[in-house]
Amino acid sequence: MTQAPDNQKKVQRIELDIALLGSVLVLMALGLLMVFSSSGIMAERVKGDALYFFKRQVVYSLLGLGVIWAVLSIPRAFFYRSVYVWFLGSILLLGLTFSPLGITAGGACRWIDLGVATFQPLEAAKVTLVLYLAYFFSQKQDKLKTFSVGFLPPLFFTGLLAGLLLLQPDFGGAVFLVLLFLLMSLVAGTRMSYLFGSVLLSASLAGVMILQAPYRLDRWLAFLHPFQNAQTTGYQLVQSLYALGAGNLFGQGLGEGKQKLFFLPEAHNDFILAVLGEELGFIGISLVFVCLGIILIKSIHISLRQPVLQDRLTGLGLALVILLGAFLHAAVVLGSVPPKGLPLPFISYGGSNMLAMSWSVGMILKIGTQRR
């Protein structure tokens, strides 16, 4: 028996979406530049090392690239078959924030002390919720229009994660998960009446919690009239707007921003887009949104061409995790929503978000390599 010629042999190749991966790499590189620029003075004063945050961000970025490579190397079935295990793991991680391992800061306990680093369980909860919802909606398509079977279970599991976040308390994190649930339910084909009722219920509960917590009410009032409270509750937003206004078209120049000089709190994290706008101007911010736009378009393209519904929903859900986080970060910096500490994916300082976003991108790229 003769062997087939080499040119007739079928060779399975992994074909990555270069535009998607390239956009992520550009954002990571831009993030390193901005963390280097925005954190030096604070790092020198707090840690005694001007490069403290930058060096850690380099490590986080390298770990993020390692996560992307690892996800591409692992069969998707490993993640799909263990959906409830990952979900239980997220619940346990959120529960650990109330244990001696939890770190309390600013009146909230949202982090876990791992010894060498800290970890925020919210980031794991985002991706595990997507995995669960994609699995559930793909398996229950024939019963999706029924309330008790097709809508109540994912509503309960989302509420469980959101409830644990509210106990920390992390009101913004809970809102993020609820938005993720509503958007994925809409994409999956849930009845509009169920979604409309959920929106009304969520909005009512949010309103009650805002009114019962003075600091949440203060944030809301500051968001509506920041310059009337420029030295108190509106301080962060006012400084953010000053930074963006000073950027103009080309910015003040990398490293030349003024608002990071202890005027703008969390300049290397929650308000890094404001520093980017001040130093790199409209051009720099446009580069960020172009890259995010490419991630959006490529993720939708990859997801919609998949023949398996679970792949489609997983890809779209993970894209929502990345882009919803970016949208809310920009909205806070621009004063479009009440102030809330939200990282800008791949750019803000921090390891938890970097690893979660890298895992999401790796999974989207993995889905895109599926041979059809």
C-alpha positions as CSV (number, residue, x, y, z in Angstrom):
1,M,0.0,0.0,0.0
2,T,1.4,3.3,-1.0
3,Q,1.2,6.4,1.2
4,A,-0.6,9.5,0.0
5,P,1.7,12.3,-1.2
6,D,2.5,14.9,1.4
7,N,0.6,17.6,-0.5
8,Q,-2.6,15.4,-0.2
9,K,-2.3,15.0,3.6
10,K,-4.6,17.1,5.7
11,V,-2.8,19.2,8.2
12,Q,-4.7,20.8,11.0
13,R,-3.5,24.3,11.7
14,I,-4.4,26.8,14.2
15,E,-5.3,30.0,12.4
16,L,-5.6,32.9,14.8
17,D,-7.4,36.1,14.1
18,I,-4.4,38.4,13.8
19,A,-6.5,41.6,13.9
20,L,-8.1,40.6,17.2
21,L,-4.9,39.4,18.8
22,G,-3.0,42.5,17.4
23,S,-5.6,44.9,18.9
24,V,-5.1,43.2,22.3
25,L,-1.4,43.5,22.1
26,V,-1.6,47.2,21.2
27,L,-3.8,47.8,24.2
28,M,-1.4,45.9,26.5
29,A,1.5,47.9,25.2
30,L,-0.4,51.2,25.6
31,G,-1.3,50.0,29.1
32,L,2.3,49.5,30.0
33,L,3.1,53.0,28.8
34,M,0.3,54.6,30.7
35,V,0.9,52.7,33.9
36,F,4.6,53.7,33.7
37,S,3.6,57.4,33.2
38,S,0.7,57.6,35.7
39,S,2.0,55.6,38.6
40,G,5.6,56.7,39.1
41,I,5.1,59.5,41.6
42,M,2.6,57.6,43.7
43,A,4.8,54.5,43.7
44,E,7.8,56.6,44.8
45,R,5.9,58.0,47.7
46,V,4.0,54.9,48.8
47,K,6.4,52.1,47.9
48,G,9.8,53.9,47.7
49,D,10.2,52.6,44.1
50,A,9.0,54.7,41.1
51,L,8.8,51.6,39.0
52,Y,6.9,49.4,41.5
53,F,3.6,49.4,39.7
54,F,5.1,49.3,36.2
55,K,7.3,46.3,37.0
56,R,4.3,44.4,38.4
57,Q,2.2,45.4,35.3
58,V,4.9,43.9,33.1
59,V,4.6,40.7,35.0
60,Y,0.8,40.8,34.7
61,S,1.0,41.4,31.0
62,L,3.3,38.5,30.5
63,L,1.0,36.3,32.6
64,G,-1.9,37.5,30.4
65,L,0.0,36.4,27.3
66,G,0.7,33.0,29.0
67,V,-3.0,32.6,29.8
68,I,-4.0,33.3,26.1
69,W,-1.5,30.7,25.0
70,A,-2.7,28.2,27.6
71,V,-6.3,28.6,26.6
72,L,-5.4,28.1,23.0
73,S,-3.6,24.9,23.9
74,I,-6.4,23.4,26.1
75,P,-9.5,21.7,24.4
76,R,-12.6,23.8,24.9
77,A,-14.4,20.7,26.3
78,F,-12.2,21.1,29.4
79,F,-14.0,24.3,30.1
80,Y,-17.4,23.4,28.8
81,R,-17.8,20.1,30.7
82,S,-16.9,21.7,34.0
83,V,-19.2,24.7,34.0
84,Y,-20.8,24.0,37.4
85,V,-17.3,23.4,38.9
86,W,-16.1,26.8,37.7
87,F,-19.4,28.3,39.0
88,L,-18.9,26.7,42.4
89,G,-15.3,27.9,42.4
90,S,-16.5,31.5,41.9
91,I,-18.9,31.2,44.8
92,L,-16.2,29.9,47.0
93,L,-13.8,32.7,46.0
94,L,-16.4,35.3,46.7
95,G,-17.0,33.7,50.0
96,L,-13.3,33.9,50.9
97,T,-13.6,37.7,50.9
98,F,-15.5,37.3,54.2
99,S,-12.8,35.0,55.6
100,P,-9.4,36.0,57.3
101,L,-8.0,36.0,53.7
102,G,-10.3,38.9,52.8
103,I,-8.8,42.4,52.5
104,T,-10.9,45.3,53.7
105,A,-10.4,48.7,52.1
106,G,-12.6,51.7,51.9
107,G,-15.3,50.0,53.9
108,A,-15.6,47.0,51.5
109,C,-14.0,43.6,51.4
110,R,-13.5,42.7,47.7
111,W,-10.1,41.2,47.6
112,I,-8.3,38.0,48.7
113,D,-4.8,38.1,50.0
114,L,-2.8,35.3,48.3
115,G,0.5,36.2,50.0
116,V,2.5,37.3,47.0
117,A,-0.4,39.1,45.4
118,T,-4.1,40.0,45.8
119,F,-7.0,38.7,43.7
120,Q,-10.5,40.1,43.1
121,P,-13.0,37.3,42.7
122,L,-15.4,39.5,40.8
123,E,-13.2,39.0,37.7
124,A,-13.6,35.2,37.9
125,A,-17.3,35.6,38.5
126,K,-17.7,37.5,35.2
127,V,-16.3,34.8,33.0
128,T,-17.8,31.9,34.9
129,L,-21.2,33.5,34.6
130,V,-20.8,33.7,30.8
131,L,-19.8,30.0,30.7
132,Y,-22.8,29.0,32.7
133,L,-25.3,31.2,30.8
134,A,-23.9,30.0,27.4
135,Y,-24.2,26.4,28.5
136,F,-27.7,26.8,30.0
137,F,-29.2,28.7,27.1
138,S,-27.8,26.3,24.5
139,Q,-29.1,23.3,26.4
140,K,-32.6,24.7,27.1
141,Q,-33.5,26.2,23.7
142,D,-36.7,24.2,23.5
143,K,-37.8,25.5,26.9
144,L,-36.4,29.0,26.8
145,K,-39.8,30.6,26.5
146,T,-41.0,29.0,29.8
147,F,-40.4,31.0,32.9
148,S,-39.8,28.2,35.5
149,V,-37.3,26.2,33.3
150,G,-35.9,28.6,30.8
151,F,-35.5,31.8,32.8
152,L,-35.8,31.3,36.5
153,P,-32.6,29.1,37.0
154,P,-30.2,31.6,35.3
155,L,-31.9,34.4,37.1
156,F,-31.3,32.6,40.4
157,F,-27.7,31.8,39.8
158,T,-27.0,35.4,38.6
159,G,-28.7,36.7,41.7
160,L,-26.6,34.4,43.9
161,L,-23.4,35.9,42.6
162,A,-24.8,39.4,42.7
163,G,-26.0,38.9,46.2
164,L,-22.5,37.9,47.4
165,L,-21.1,41.0,45.8
166,L,-23.6,43.2,47.5
167,L,-22.6,41.7,50.9
168,Q,-19.0,42.9,50.3
169,P,-20.4,45.5,49.4
170,D,-19.8,45.9,45.7
171,F,-22.9,47.5,44.2
172,G,-21.1,48.2,40.8
173,G,-19.9,44.7,40.5
174,A,-23.5,43.3,41.1
175,V,-24.8,45.8,38.5
176,F,-22.2,44.5,36.0
177,L,-23.3,40.9,36.4
178,V,-27.0,41.8,36.1
179,L,-26.3,43.7,32.9
180,L,-24.3,40.7,31.6
181,F,-27.2,38.4,32.4
182,L,-29.8,40.7,30.7
183,L,-27.7,41.1,27.5
184,M,-27.0,37.4,27.2
185,S,-30.6,36.5,27.8
186,L,-31.6,38.9,25.0
187,V,-29.1,37.4,22.6
188,A,-30.3,33.9,23.5
189,G,-33.9,34.6,22.8
190,T,-35.5,35.0,26.2
191,R,-39.1,36.4,26.2
192,M,-39.0,40.2,26.2
193,S,-41.7,40.2,28.9
194,Y,-39.3,38.3,31.3
195,L,-36.5,40.8,30.5
196,F,-38.7,43.8,30.9
197,G,-39.9,42.5,34.3
198,S,-36.3,41.8,35.3
199,V,-35.2,45.3,34.4
200,L,-38.1,46.9,36.4
201,L,-37.3,44.6,39.4
202,S,-33.5,45.4,39.2
203,A,-34.1,49.1,38.8
204,S,-36.4,49.1,41.8
205,L,-34.0,47.2,44.0
206,A,-31.1,49.5,42.9
207,G,-33.2,52.6,43.7
208,V,-33.9,51.3,47.2
209,M,-30.3,50.4,47.9
210,I,-29.1,53.9,46.7
211,L,-31.6,55.6,48.9
212,Q,-30.7,53.5,51.9
213,A,-27.0,54.0,51.6
214,P,-25.9,57.7,52.0
215,Y,-22.6,57.2,50.2
216,R,-24.3,55.8,47.1
217,L,-26.8,58.7,47.1
218,D,-23.9,61.1,47.5
219,R,-22.2,59.6,44.4
220,W,-25.4,59.9,42.4
221,L,-25.8,63.5,43.3
222,A,-22.2,64.2,42.6
223,F,-22.5,62.6,39.2
224,L,-25.5,64.9,38.4
225,H,-23.9,68.1,39.6
226,P,-20.1,67.5,40.0
227,F,-18.9,71.1,39.9
228,Q,-21.3,72.0,42.8
229,N,-19.4,69.5,44.9
230,A,-16.0,69.9,43.4
231,Q,-14.1,69.6,46.7
232,T,-16.1,66.8,48.1
233,T,-18.1,64.1,46.4
234,G,-17.6,65.5,42.9
235,Y,-13.8,65.7,43.2
236,Q,-12.9,62.7,41.2
237,L,-15.1,63.5,38.3
238,V,-14.1,67.1,38.2
239,Q,-10.4,66.2,38.1
240,S,-11.1,63.6,35.4
241,L,-12.9,66.2,33.2
242,Y,-10.0,68.7,33.8
243,A,-7.6,66.1,32.5
244,L,-9.6,65.3,29.4
245,G,-10.1,69.0,28.7
246,A,-6.4,69.6,28.8
247,G,-5.5,66.9,26.3
248,N,-6.9,68.6,23.2
249,L,-6.0,66.8,19.9
250,F,-2.4,65.5,20.5
251,G,-2.2,65.8,24.3
252,Q,0.3,67.3,26.6
253,G,2.9,64.6,25.9
254,L,3.6,61.3,27.5
255,G,4.6,61.9,31.1
256,E,3.6,65.5,31.0
257,G,0.2,65.2,32.5
258,K,-0.6,67.2,35.7
259,Q,-3.7,65.6,37.1
260,K,-1.8,62.4,38.0
261,L,0.2,64.5,40.5
262,F,-2.1,63.5,43.3
263,F,-5.0,65.5,41.9
264,L,-6.7,62.5,40.3
265,P,-7.2,59.5,42.6
266,E,-6.3,56.0,41.3
267,A,-4.7,57.6,38.2
268,H,-3.1,54.3,37.2
269,N,-6.3,52.3,37.5
270,D,-9.8,53.6,37.8
271,F,-9.1,56.9,35.9
272,I,-6.3,55.8,33.6
273,L,-8.3,56.8,30.5
274,A,-8.4,60.4,31.8
275,V,-4.6,60.4,32.2
276,L,-4.3,58.9,28.7
277,G,-6.5,61.6,27.3
278,E,-4.5,64.4,29.0
279,E,-1.1,63.1,27.8
280,L,-2.0,61.6,24.4
281,G,-5.1,63.6,23.6
282,F,-7.9,62.7,21.3
283,I,-5.5,60.7,19.1
284,G,-4.6,58.4,22.0
285,I,-8.2,57.9,23.1
286,S,-9.2,57.2,19.5
287,L,-6.5,54.5,19.3
288,V,-8.1,52.8,22.3
289,F,-11.5,52.9,20.9
290,V,-10.4,51.7,17.5
291,C,-8.8,48.7,19.1
292,L,-11.9,48.0,21.1
293,G,-14.0,48.4,18.0
294,I,-11.8,45.8,16.2
295,I,-12.3,43.4,19.2
296,L,-16.0,43.9,19.0
297,I,-16.3,43.4,15.3
298,K,-13.9,40.4,15.2
299,S,-15.6,38.7,18.2
300,I,-19.0,39.1,16.6
301,H,-17.7,37.7,13.3
302,I,-16.1,34.7,15.0
303,S,-19.1,34.0,17.2
304,L,-21.8,34.2,14.5
305,R,-20.1,31.9,12.1
306,Q,-19.9,29.0,14.7
307,P,-22.3,26.1,14.0
308,V,-22.7,25.3,17.7
309,L,-24.9,27.6,19.7
310,Q,-22.8,27.2,22.9
311,D,-19.8,28.5,21.0
312,R,-21.7,31.4,19.6
313,L,-23.1,32.4,23.0
314,T,-19.7,31.9,24.8
315,G,-17.9,34.1,22.2
316,L,-20.5,36.9,22.4
317,G,-20.7,36.8,26.2
318,L,-16.9,37.0,26.7
319,A,-16.8,39.9,24.2
320,L,-19.5,41.6,26.4
321,V,-17.3,41.1,29.4
322,I,-14.4,43.0,27.8
323,L,-16.4,45.7,26.0
324,L,-18.9,46.3,28.8
325,G,-16.0,46.9,31.2
326,A,-14.4,49.3,28.7
327,F,-17.7,51.1,28.1
328,L,-18.4,51.6,31.8
329,H,-14.9,52.7,32.6
330,A,-15.1,55.4,29.8
331,A,-18.6,56.4,31.0
332,V,-17.3,57.0,34.5
333,V,-14.3,59.0,33.3
334,L,-16.6,61.1,31.1
335,G,-19.2,61.6,33.8
336,S,-21.9,59.7,32.0
337,V,-22.6,57.3,34.9
338,P,-22.0,57.7,38.7
339,P,-18.4,57.2,39.8
340,K,-17.3,53.6,40.3
341,G,-13.9,52.0,40.4
342,L,-13.8,50.0,37.1
343,P,-10.5,49.0,35.3
344,L,-10.0,49.6,31.6
345,P,-9.3,46.2,30.1
346,F,-5.7,45.5,29.2
347,I,-4.7,49.1,30.1
348,S,-5.5,49.7,33.8
349,Y,-3.0,48.5,36.4
350,G,-4.0,45.2,38.0
351,G,-3.5,41.4,37.7
352,S,-7.1,40.1,38.3
353,N,-8.6,42.0,35.4
354,M,-5.7,41.4,33.1
355,L,-5.9,37.6,33.6
356,A,-9.7,37.5,33.2
357,M,-9.6,39.6,30.1
358,S,-6.7,37.6,28.7
359,W,-8.6,34.3,29.3
360,S,-11.7,35.8,27.6
361,V,-9.6,36.8,24.5
362,G,-7.9,33.4,24.5
363,M,-11.3,31.7,24.5
364,I,-12.7,33.8,21.7
365,L,-9.6,33.1,19.6
366,K,-9.9,29.4,20.5
367,I,-13.5,29.4,19.3
368,G,-12.3,31.1,16.1
369,T,-9.9,28.2,15.3
370,Q,-12.8,25.6,15.3
371,R,-12.6,23.8,11.9
372,R,-15.9,24.0,10.1
